[in-house]
Amino acid sequence: QVQLVESGGGLVQAGGSLRLSCAASGRTFTRHVMGWFRQPPGKEREFVATISWSGSITFYVDSVKGRFTISRDNAKNTMYLQMNSLKPEDTAVYYCAARPGERLSLSSRRDDYSYWGQGTQVTVSS
């Protein structure tokens, strides 16, 4: 079982930066593929980025490539999303998620993730 808690959201001007954190509990955190998703106002939840259990492999949706960086510190049971050059269209509730099994492959599919945090709001003003 993995429990997830996001933090770090807020209001920022376009072009600014934020760093989201996802604190995980559960002794098997280090062996779970993790991901970030977001839900813009009035839209469905969408994939943002994912990271392998070791942290050595990452994958991003095209719209955030070059601007966002996903990382993890397994010693601290924490995953991060560094967001730079933010745009108004990045406004959303951001969720961290974990795949249910250990050492699985990366995935951008929402249904492949079983554990979810409560979400943190990111608002980018123009």
Salt bridges, closest charged atoms under 4 A:
GLU46 OE2 - ARG38 NE 2.79
ASP62 OD1 - LYS65 NZ 2.97
ASP90 OD1 - ARG38 NH1 2.93
ASP90 OD2 - ARG67 NH1 2.77
GLU102 OE1 - ARG31 NE 2.82
ASP112 OD1 - ARG109 NH1 2.79
